[in-house]
Amino acid sequence: MLAHNEGSVPVLAHGSIYLRPAERDDVPLFVRWFADDRTARNLGARAPFSQAALDAETKMWPRLRLLALRRTILSATRRADRVIALSEACRTVLTDNGIPPARISVIPNGVEIASTDTSAAALVVLRERYSIPAQYLLYVSHFYPYKNFIRLVEAYAQLPSVFRESHALVLVGVPHDRDYFQSIEAAIGRLGIAKQVRIIPGLSAAELAPLYAHASLFVFPSLIENSPNILLEAMAYGAPVLAGTHDPIPEFGGDAIRYFDAFDSASMAREIAAVLTDEAAMSRLRAAARARAARYSWDEFTKRVVSLYSDTVLVT
């Protein structure tokens, strides 16, 4: 979002980052990056506009927070000179809420590959630490209801036993929502799959790299995304990917990934089983994922943001 404050130049807020011009006359278009408060980190998020997000939150406070965040985002975008949407789906949400299309530019996030070892040898330490078998299904995301972990756990439980015996389900993320995290643990116990599921409470980028690269499948059931950064990371490391059919996932995955109904655990289970039994399909998905992810670079993102900022400064 590019917005004026009285007596200042435009300020651009993009998703998790604010961009401001440095206070130097000799470098008027220099841009520096810095993290801001929780509200700023959620600017551009689609969750406040999603009925699925509201439905996923069973407690009053998180629901009220989403509603308040929706109001904050709309107030900011209505006062903005220009708005950056990270996806076409986000643009649609904004125009549906009265933001003029001419003020919105779609500039998707980039993806960065960690310069680290992704060989099988690099994975050994993690496999030994968390008892991960050679073959595994992977999902990386912090634990929030709209990330849809429980349906994935249910889908895994529905797989034929031969797949569950040969492939662990590895879930990586920080349990920010403790109640939801505990409900996942309860579902895993209730479904009798505790021995096959590994929960890892967050990893560094360097540790994630080989985990992505050697996953049998990366499964992405998240219900709400603005720009699905984790999905792009998995694709960039060549993981074969299955994800939900809802926007904006197809916008980013195209024909490089396969899809399921993220609201239907049986649909997930069918697609997982279908890909695990088709080695040729898995190989095609790996190559296609890398090629597709190469379209999304932070250099291109920065170039387009600076260009937009420059154009806006010149006309305001």
N, C-alpha and C positions, 0 to 999 in steps of 0.2 A: 504494500500500500504506500503510495506517495501522498503525503498530507502536509499542508501548511500549518505551521504554528505562527501566530502573529509576530512579525519582526524577525522571522528566520527564513532560511531556505527550506525547500521540501525535505521531508524525512520519509524514508522508505522503510516499511516494515515487511519482512518476508518470512512467513512461517515462524521459524524459531530464532530469527536473527533480525536485528535492526541494522540498517545501513544509514550512516549519516556522513555528510561531507565534512572533511577536516576544516577546522576554523583557520584556514590559511588562504589569503588572497592569491598567492602565487600558484596554488594547486587547487583550483575551485572544484574540480571534479574528482579529486582523490576520495576514495571511499575506504572507511575502516569498519571492521566487523567487531561486534561485541554482543555478548548474551545479555538479555534483559530479564524482566520479571515474568512470573507465571502467565500473566495475561498476554504479554507480548509473545511468549513462546507458543501460545495457542492461536494467534492471529492467522487467519487463513485456514484453520482446521475446519473440517466438514462435520465433525461429530455434533456440534451444537445445532446443526440443521437436519440431522438424521433422526427419523422416528425409531430406527433400529437401535441407535445409541441410547435414546431415552428409554426404550423398552428393555434394553440390557441392564440399565441401572435400576435396581430395586429399592435403593435407599433415597430418602427425600433430598438430602444435601447434595449428592452428586447430580441429581436431576435439576435442582435449582441452580447449581453451578453452570450446567450446560445452557440453561435458559438465559442466565445472566451473561454468559459468554457470547451467546448468539446476539444479544442486544448490543454488547460492546463492539463486536465485529461489524455489525451493520452500521452503528453510529460512526465508527472510524472510516469505513469504506464510503459512506455517503458524503463525508467531508473531504475525501481524498481528491488530489488532482489526477492521479493514476493509481490503478490497483493491479498488483501482480497476482495472478492465479497460477497455482502450480500444476493445474490440469484443466482439460476442457470440462470435466465434470464439475470442478470448482467454479469455473466460469458460469456454467449453467445455474448452479446454486445461487450465485451472486445476482445474475440477471433475473432469475425468478423472484428475487427479493428486492427488485427495483433499482439495482445498480446499472447505469447506462452501459451497454456493451462497448461503446467506443472508448470508455475509460479503462477497460480491462485488457491486459496483455497476459497471455499464457506463456510462462517461462518455467519449464519443469526443472526440478533439481537435477544435479549431476550425481554420479556415483564414483567413489574413489576406491581403488584397489590398494590394499595395504602391501607395501613392499616387504613381504615376509615369505618364509618358506611354506609352501602348500603341499609339499611332498607327503607321501604316506608316513615317512619317518617322523615328520613334524607332528603328525596326529597321535603318535604313540603315547606321549605323555598324557594327553587328554583322555585317550581310550583307557589307559591304565588307571587314571585318577577317578574316572566316573564309570568304569566297567562298561564301556561302550563296545559292542561287537563290531566286526568288520563292516557289516551292513546295517544301515539305520535310516529312518525317516527323520527329517529335521524340521523344526519350526522355531524361529527366533522372533521374539517380541516380548515386551513387558506385559505383565499379567493384569489386564483390564478386561471387563466383561465383553466389550465390543471386539476384542481380539479373538473371541470365539474358540477358546481352547477346549471347552467342554464338548462341543460337537466333534472336534478333531479326535479327542480321546474316545468318544463313542464310536466314531468311524473306525478307529484302530481296533477297538474291541470287536467290531463286526467282521474284520478280515478273517479269512480262513486261517486256522491255527498254523498252517505251514508258513505263512508269511509272518505271523507274530513270533514264531519260533526262530526265524532266520533274520528278522529285521526289528531292532529296537525302535522305540519312538523317543526321540531326544527333543526336549523342550528347554529352550534357553531364554532366560529373561529375569528381570528383577521383579519380585512380588510386591509391587507398589500398592495394590489393593489386596490387603491381607485376607479379608473375608472371601473374596473371589478365589484367591490362591488356595485357601483351605477347601473351598467347594470343589476345586479341581482335584486336589488330593483325595477328597472323599469319593469323587466319581471314579477315580482310578482304583481305589480300594473296592468299591461296590462292584465294579466291572471285572474284578479279578485279574487285572493286568499289571499289578505293581512290579512284578519281576521283569517285565518287558519295557517299562517306562523309566527314562532317566530325566530328572529335572535338574538343570544346572543354573544356579542363581546369578547369571550374568557372566560374560566373558569379554576380554579385550578384543580389539579389532584383529590383533595378531593371532590370538587364539581362535577366533571365529574363522579366519581365512581357510585353514586346512579342513575345518569341520564342514564349511560350505562345499569346498572343492571335492570332498570324498563322500558326500551324502548320496545315498541311493536315490532319494527324492527329497526335494524341499517342498513342503506343503504349506500353503499360505491361505488360511481360511478367514483372515480378518474381514470384518463386515464393513468397516469404514476407514477409508484412506483418502488423503488429499493428494500426496505424492508418495507412493509406496516405496520408501527408501530401502527397507529391508529386502523387499522383493527384488529390487534392482541389484543389490549387493549379491544376493544368491545367484542371480543370472550372470553377473559379471565374473563370478568364480566358476561358472560352468555347471552349476547344479541343475539337473532336470527339474522343472517346476510344475506343480499343480496348484491352481488358485481358483477363487470364486469368480463367477461370471459377471458380478455386479460392477458398475462403474466405480473408480476409473481403471480397474485392473486390466481389462482388455486394451485400453488406451496405451498402456505401458508394455504389456506382455505380447500383444498382437498374436501372431501365429507361432510364436516361439515358445509358448507354454500351452498346457492343456488345462481344461476348466471343469469345474463341478458346481453344483448348487450349494453355496456355503450355508444355507439354512437347512440342509438335508444331509444328515450324517451318512445315510445309506448311499447317496450320490457320491460323497467323498470316498467311501469305502470301495465302491465299484471302480472309480477312476484310479485309485491307488493300486488296486489289484490288477487292473488292465495294464498299467504301465510296468509294474513289477514283473509281469510275465512276458514283456516285449522288449528284449534287449536292444533291438534295432531302434525302436522308438526312443528308448532312453538315450542312446548315442546321438540321435538326431536332435533331441531336446537339449542336450548339453551344448552342442555346436550352435544351435539356433539361439540359445539363451545368451551365450557370449557375444554373438554378433549383434543381437538386439540391444544389449546393455551398452555396447560401445557407442550408441547414439547419444547417450546421456553423460556429458562431461561437465565438470565444474568450470573449466575454462570457457566453454560455450555459455554456460549460465552467467558467469561474471561479465563476459563481453556484452551479453544482451541486457543485463541489468544496468551496467554503466551507460550503455547507449540510450536506454530508456530514460535514465536519470538525466543525462546530458540534454536530451531533447526536451524534457520537462522543464529543466532549469532555464533553457533558452526561451521558452514560450510563457514563463510565469514571472 
